[in-house]
Amino acid sequence: MLLDGWGVGETHWGGLAQKAKVKSEWLQPLPAAFTAAQAMALGTAGCTAMLCVMALEAHGVTPDKGEILVTGAGGGVGVALQLLKKLGYRTVASTGRASEADYLRRIGADTILDRAELSAPGKPLGKERWAGAIDSVGSHTLANVCAQIKYGGAVAACGLAQGLDLPASVAPFILRGVTLCAIDSVRRPMPDRLIAWERLAELIDLSTLDAMSTTLTLPEAIGAASDLLAGKIRGRVVVNIARQLRS
Ligand SMILES: NC(=O)c1ccc[n+]([C@@H]2O[C@H](COP(=O)([O-])OP(=O)(O)OC[C@H]3O[C@@H](n4cnc5c(N)ncnc54)[C@H](OP(=O)(O)O)[C@@H]3O)[C@@H](O)[C@H]2O)c1
């Protein structure tokens, strides 16, 4: 079985345990395409990225409409680059780490954008640049992204890496018909989760997923948490709870 979201490891104990007592309705079948480790390399970030892509599709953002911007691309939700690429979109990865450009291209980025271009206070409307966007950053970045979406486009917002605030105006919504799609994967109803994981199984290239993920032992997890908050970790980290020490 597979469990992601539902607050496990966040508001419920058991995220890093070999056994946990959880509600049966939180469990879903592990797709046959993935081992347990591969499913956790995707984890909540992978499911969230898929739900973001599905939101763009549902709002008519098709590959012919133009480029899709993915912010916070060096992090876990950056797996969206791989999904978008497989679906035929042209992708732009916004990152603060120019040193990760090769990595981002390997996982699906066509173009790299310095995140500094998006992170400062901006105008209510900017040049129409992106057909759609997946934003895991929030704050001024999300405001600027909305201001740069082409007429009729959509933004799937799922995160707050820059901040919880949204210092934006209504201009993109009322003047360009831009849609801001709210993506929550923690309490997302099971029918949508099943579809998201089915689609991940169809779209994910396992060797690219391997390139995105690092495996740690349980004692290494605490140090890795500090590195994650300091923005030093790229992609995904899997904690192998069966291994106490690196052999
Ligand atoms: N809505 C939901 O259900 C849901 C589910 C999963 C995650 N989330 C949220 O989505 C966000 C991303 O999750 P994740 O797993 O991808 O996290 P992550 O692995 O920690 O990645 C976050 C990325 O954001 C960028 N970033 C960090 N600080 C920033 C700043 N001050 N300004 C701009 N960019 C910054 C960095 O990318 P670069 O180094 O490439 O710039 C970093 O790698 C988090 O806020 C998380 O809480 C929400």
The ligand as a Tripos MOL2 file, in Angstrom:
@<TRIPOS>MOLECULE
LIG
   48    52     1     0     0
SMALL
NO_CHARGES

@<TRIPOS>ATOM
      1 N1         -0.0770   22.1590   -1.2930 N.am      1 LIG1
      2 C1          0.3760   20.9780   -0.9180 C.2       1 LIG1
      3 O1         -0.3610   20.0430   -0.6340 O.2       1 LIG1
      4 C2          1.8480   20.7970   -0.9100 C.ar      1 LIG1
      5 C3          2.4130   19.5390   -1.1230 C.ar      1 LIG1
      6 C4          3.8100   19.4260   -1.2170 C.ar      1 LIG1
      7 C5          4.5980   20.5520   -1.0260 C.ar      1 LIG1
      8 N2          3.9940   21.7480   -0.7610 N.ar      1 LIG1
      9 C6          4.8040   22.9570   -0.6080 C.3       1 LIG1
     10 O2          5.3920   23.2340   -1.8640 O.3       1 LIG1
     11 C7          6.6710   23.8290   -1.6790 C.3       1 LIG1
     12 C8          7.6990   23.0090   -2.4440 C.3       1 LIG1
     13 O3          7.7800   21.6960   -1.9080 O.3       1 LIG1
     14 P1          9.0740   20.8450   -2.2160 P.3       1 LIG1
     15 O4          8.8580   19.5020   -1.6660 O.co2     1 LIG1
     16 O5          9.4360   21.0060   -3.6520 O.co2     1 LIG1
     17 O6         10.1290   21.6420   -1.3080 O.3       1 LIG1
     18 P2         11.7180   21.6890   -1.4260 P.3       1 LIG1
     19 O7         12.2190   20.3950   -1.9540 O.co2     1 LIG1
     20 O8         12.1930   22.2120   -0.1210 O.co2     1 LIG1
     21 O9         11.9720   22.7750   -2.5820 O.3       1 LIG1
     22 C9         11.6220   24.1110   -2.4750 C.3       1 LIG1
     23 C10        12.3980   24.8780   -3.5260 C.3       1 LIG1
     24 O10        11.9530   26.2360   -3.5080 O.3       1 LIG1
     25 C11        13.0280   27.0950   -3.8510 C.3       1 LIG1
     26 N3         13.1700   28.1030   -2.7920 N.ar      1 LIG1
     27 C12        13.5640   27.9150   -1.5120 C.ar      1 LIG1
     28 N4         13.5810   29.0870   -0.8410 N.ar      1 LIG1
     29 C13        13.1740   30.0330   -1.7220 C.ar      1 LIG1
     30 C14        13.0020   31.4470   -1.6370 C.ar      1 LIG1
     31 N5         13.2290   32.1230   -0.5080 N.pl3     1 LIG1
     32 N6         12.5790   32.0990   -2.7360 N.ar      1 LIG1
     33 C15        12.3320   31.4310   -3.9000 C.ar      1 LIG1
     34 N7         12.5030   30.0940   -4.0410 N.ar      1 LIG1
     35 C16        12.9100   29.4030   -2.9660 C.ar      1 LIG1
     36 C17        14.2730   26.2290   -3.9700 C.3       1 LIG1
     37 O11        14.4380   25.9170   -5.3510 O.3       1 LIG1
     38 P3         15.6920   26.5050   -6.1910 P.3       1 LIG1
     39 O12        16.9060   26.2360   -5.3610 O.co2     1 LIG1
     40 O13        15.6440   25.7490   -7.4650 O.co2     1 LIG1
     41 O14        15.4350   27.9860   -6.3400 O.co2     1 LIG1
     42 C18        13.9000   24.9590   -3.2450 C.3       1 LIG1
     43 O15        14.5830   23.8340   -3.7320 O.3       1 LIG1
     44 C19         6.9030   23.8880   -0.1670 C.3       1 LIG1
     45 O16         6.5440   25.1800    0.2800 O.3       1 LIG1
     46 C20         5.9470   22.8450    0.3710 C.3       1 LIG1
     47 O17         5.5540   23.1380    1.6850 O.3       1 LIG1
     48 C21         2.6580   21.8840   -0.7070 C.ar      1 LIG1
@<TRIPOS>BOND
     1     1     2 1
     2     2     3 2
     3     2     4 1
     4     4     5 ar
     5     4    48 ar
     6     5     6 ar
     7     6     7 ar
     8     7     8 ar
     9     8     9 1
    10     8    48 ar
    11     9    10 1
    12     9    46 1
    13    10    11 1
    14    11    12 1
    15    11    44 1
    16    12    13 1
    17    13    14 1
    18    14    15 2
    19    14    16 1
    20    14    17 1
    21    17    18 1
    22    18    19 2
    23    18    20 1
    24    18    21 1
    25    21    22 1
    26    22    23 1
    27    23    24 1
    28    23    42 1
    29    24    25 1
    30    25    26 1
    31    25    36 1
    32    26    27 ar
    33    26    35 ar
    34    27    28 ar
    35    28    29 ar
    36    29    30 ar
    37    29    35 ar
    38    30    31 1
    39    30    32 ar
    40    32    33 ar
    41    33    34 ar
    42    34    35 ar
    43    36    37 1
    44    36    42 1
    45    37    38 1
    46    38    39 2
    47    38    40 1
    48    38    41 1
    49    42    43 1
    50    44    45 1
    51    44    46 1
    52    46    47 1
@<TRIPOS>SUBSTRUCTURE
     1 LIG1         1 GROUP 0 **** ****
